Amino acid sequence: MESKLLYTDYSLVVTEDGSHSIRFSAVDEGYHSMHGAVKEAIHVYLQPNFVLQAEHNDELYVLEMGFGTGLNALLTYMYAQVMGCKVHYTTIEAYPVPSDVYTQLNYAASCVNEMKMLFSSVDFHNIDLVFQQLHTSPWGCETIISDHFVLLKHHSTLQAASLPADTYNVVYYDAFAPQFQPELWTAEVFERIYNAMSSNAILTTYCCKGDVKRALKAAGFAIEKLPGPKGKREMLRAVPHKD
Ligand SMILES: C[S@@+](CC[C@H](N)C(=O)[O-])C[C@H]1O[C@@H](n2cnc3c(N)ncnc32)[C@H](O)[C@@H]1O
């Protein structure tokens, strides 16, 4: 099936919380919610997933489907600093955002502003440099970004990526919507993710469609609906039934 998304057709937009995002001009789809890219990422991936796990673990193995703009990775770097845990961050990206696009994104300033509102006592240094490093670090090998953040980026489709078994305790499932990429929301794909997750792991996603819930259940997950970020009634948290 031919993709409805043209990975050259990027346009930079400002979302409601002042942070940037990228949209595809030809179709109504983008990398984040127009109601606020940074606020959405915190609401869907950090608060109901990473934060819960960081409260009980000094070391976390995070898997992200879709590195994209690097926003989730940057926020995770900052939360790891705040929460004092070490993160091994693996992310899979088939169509990297070109440098003339990612260098225009205002995520260093937007994330520092948002994080200062949440954690007024924490000082964040060199976040613009960290954001650049997340993008420029090589594909296919580990890069030590700091003593609390090790990055491994795979330049691959999720379907072709080889994932270690029973490893990840945090999964950010951030694929484009099922109407654009139905092949990424199937029980077969979720089974591969399930096998890569540890028994106490959490997966979160912004998508709460019926077909997605059924595919997750068929793959062995227990699912829970949570209130969605601004502009979305619901989102999903899923935990693998293991043991
Ligand atoms: C909704 S965006 C992710 C946004 C990203 N997490 C961020 O913070 O900017 C979906 C991402 O998945 C990538 N993608 C699309 N198809 C893919 C595939 N089959 N395997 C891996 N990545 C894919 C896209 O290039 C895009 O970067």
The ligand as a MOL file (V3000), in Angstrom:
LIG
                    3D

  0  0  0     0  0            999 V3000
M  V30 BEGIN CTAB
M  V30 COUNTS 27 29 0 0 0
M  V30 BEGIN ATOM
M  V30 1 C 3.7120 10.9010 15.2730 0
M  V30 2 S 5.3560 10.9480 14.6540 0 CHG=1
M  V30 3 C 6.3810 10.7500 16.0820 0
M  V30 4 C 6.6520 11.9770 16.8410 0
M  V30 5 C 7.8620 11.8540 17.7200 0
M  V30 6 N 7.7280 10.8780 18.7740 0
M  V30 7 C 8.1720 13.2150 18.2590 0
M  V30 8 O 8.2780 13.3960 19.4900 0
M  V30 9 O 8.3420 14.0950 17.4260 0 CHG=-1
M  V30 10 C 5.5530 9.2990 13.9730 0
M  V30 11 C 6.9920 8.9790 13.5930 0
M  V30 12 O 7.0640 7.6280 13.1260 0
M  V30 13 C 7.9370 7.5670 12.0030 0
M  V30 14 N 7.5700 6.3810 11.2230 0
M  V30 15 C 6.6170 6.2500 10.2670 0
M  V30 16 N 6.5390 4.9690 9.8420 0
M  V30 17 C 7.4450 4.2670 10.5430 0
M  V30 18 C 7.8180 2.8960 10.5760 0
M  V30 19 N 7.2260 1.9930 9.8000 0
M  V30 20 N 8.7890 2.5220 11.4300 0
M  V30 21 C 9.4190 3.4350 12.2280 0
M  V30 22 N 9.1080 4.7590 12.2290 0
M  V30 23 C 8.1320 5.1630 11.4080 0
M  V30 24 C 7.6790 8.8780 11.2950 0
M  V30 25 O 8.7310 9.2150 10.4480 0
M  V30 26 C 7.5270 9.8440 12.4710 0
M  V30 27 O 8.7440 10.3840 12.8500 0
M  V30 END ATOM
M  V30 BEGIN BOND
M  V30 1 1 1 2
M  V30 2 1 2 3
M  V30 3 1 2 10
M  V30 4 1 3 4
M  V30 5 1 4 5
M  V30 6 1 5 6
M  V30 7 1 5 7
M  V30 8 2 7 8
M  V30 9 1 7 9
M  V30 10 1 10 11
M  V30 11 1 11 12
M  V30 12 1 11 26
M  V30 13 1 12 13
M  V30 14 1 13 14
M  V30 15 1 13 24
M  V30 16 1 14 15
M  V30 17 1 14 23
M  V30 18 2 15 16
M  V30 19 1 16 17
M  V30 20 1 17 18
M  V30 21 2 17 23
M  V30 22 1 18 19
M  V30 23 2 18 20
M  V30 24 1 20 21
M  V30 25 2 21 22
M  V30 26 1 22 23
M  V30 27 1 24 25
M  V30 28 1 24 26
M  V30 29 1 26 27
M  V30 END BOND
M  V30 END CTAB
M  END
